[in-house]
Amino acid sequence: MKHFRFTIITALAMLLTCSVTAHAATPAKKATKRVTNTMGKNAPTAGCAVTNAKAIDMGLPSGTLWADRNVGAEAPEAYGGLYRYGNKGNMGGKGCPKENISGTKLDVATIKMGKNWRMPTTAEITELWENCTHEFDVVKNQPGFRLRGPNGNCIFLPLTGLMYNYGRSQAGQCAFYQTGEITDSWMYQVGFEAVTLNLWQQDDDTFKCQIGSESPGSGCPIRAVYVK
């Protein structure tokens, strides 16, 4: 009888061992690559690696060509990335470069889009705003401003929101389009701000737009210019 019990126990142990071995030999499922749309409120702040951007001639006095979409955006109406000045530093601006970076090795547009693109200067974004008509518009459910140049060509600037810490906030309500130049500031301990084109929704639901500035530590969208 003892021998019979021993035989049963031994057989059960062998079956259990075989089961565990077979389970361990099963290959793991391959991880699938997740693609995240950059148009939603919870969109990533880094943007896409490839933009396929087109250079648009707006008929401006300087002849400057503007990208048809934001840096890191997959479509003209998409938000794209949000970048601290020089893509460095922290929320307060500490660590951001205290210098003009348009066309330098710290130019985010050049880094993300290639050598034929760079961040605009203060003069270029001012020229764009002052020589174009601009009106509020909604493209594929994305609110923003349509700028139309003297020659009739236009670009769309979506209200991307901005990044104060690590996430996107106020999407559809505001956008501060960052240039590659700075201006002095008494508002922040770092003593400077990035020059920006500011678009935002006011309390009465009207929209205000102006050339202004924003903390270098805030994550902002960038609309690049094309370098021939």
TASULHU-V589463 format. One record per residue. RES is the residue in one letter. SS is DSSP state (@ for helix, = for strand, . for the rest). NEAR is the number of other C-alpha atoms within 8 Angstrom. Layout:
BEGIN
res = (RES:RES)
ss = (SS:SS)
near = (NEAR:NEAR)
END
This chain:
BEGIN
res = (M:K:H:F:R:F:T:I:I:T:A:L:A:M:L:L:T:C:S:V:T:A:H:A:A:T:P:A:K:K:A:T:K:R:V:T:N:T:M:G:K:N:A:P:T:A:G:C:A:V:T:N:A:K:A:I:D:M:G:L:P:S:G:T:L:W:A:D:R:N:V:G:A:E:A:P:E:A:Y:G:G:L:Y:R:Y:G:N:K:G:N:M:G:G:K:G:C:P:K:E:N:I:S:G:T:K:L:D:V:A:T:I:K:M:G:K:N:W:R:M:P:T:T:A:E:I:T:E:L:W:E:N:C:T:H:E:F:D:V:V:K:N:Q:P:G:F:R:L:R:G:P:N:G:N:C:I:F:L:P:L:T:G:L:M:Y:N:Y:G:R:S:Q:A:G:Q:C:A:F:Y:Q:T:G:E:I:T:D:S:W:M:Y:Q:V:G:F:E:A:V:T:L:N:L:W:Q:Q:D:D:D:T:F:K:C:Q:I:G:S:E:S:P:G:S:G:C:P:I:R:A:V:Y:V:K)
ss = (.:@:@:@:@:@:@:@:@:@:@:@:@:@:@:@:@:@:@:@:@:@:@:@:@:.:.:.:.:.:.:.:.:.:.:.:.:.:.:.:.:.:.:.:.:.:.:.:.:.:.:.:.:.:=:=:=:.:.:.:.:.:.:.:=:=:=:.:.:.:.:.:.:.:.:.:.:.:.:.:.:.:=:.:@:@:@:.:.:.:.:.:.:.:.:.:.:.:.:.:.:.:.:.:.:.:.:@:@:@:@:@:@:.:.:.:=:=:.:.:.:@:@:@:@:@:@:@:@:@:@:.:=:=:=:=:=:=:=:.:.:=:=:=:=:=:=:=:.:.:.:.:.:=:=:=:=:=:.:.:.:=:=:.:.:.:.:=:=:.:.:.:.:=:=:=:=:=:=:=:=:=:=:=:.:.:.:.:.:.:.:=:=:=:=:=:=:=:=:=:=:.:.:.:.:.:=:=:=:=:=:=:=:=:=:.:.:.:=:=:.:.:.:.:=:=:.:.)
near = (4:5:6:7:8:8:8:8:8:8:8:8:8:8:8:8:8:8:8:8:8:8:7:7:6:6:5:4:4:4:4:4:4:4:4:6:6:14:10:6:7:6:10:10:13:9:12:11:7:8:11:5:7:7:10:11:10:15:10:12:5:4:8:11:11:12:14:11:16:16:15:14:15:12:7:10:12:13:12:17:17:14:14:15:15:11:9:9:12:11:9:12:13:9:7:14:9:6:6:8:13:13:9:6:7:10:14:11:13:14:10:10:13:8:8:9:12:15:18:12:10:11:6:9:11:9:9:10:10:7:9:10:9:9:7:9:8:9:8:5:5:12:11:13:13:12:13:13:14:10:7:8:11:10:12:12:11:13:16:13:14:16:13:11:8:6:9:15:9:9:12:11:10:14:15:14:11:14:15:15:12:12:9:7:8:7:5:10:6:7:9:13:13:15:15:13:13:14:12:11:10:8:5:4:6:7:9:9:8:7:9:8:12:10:11:13:14:16:14:15:17:14:13:13:13:12:8:3)
END
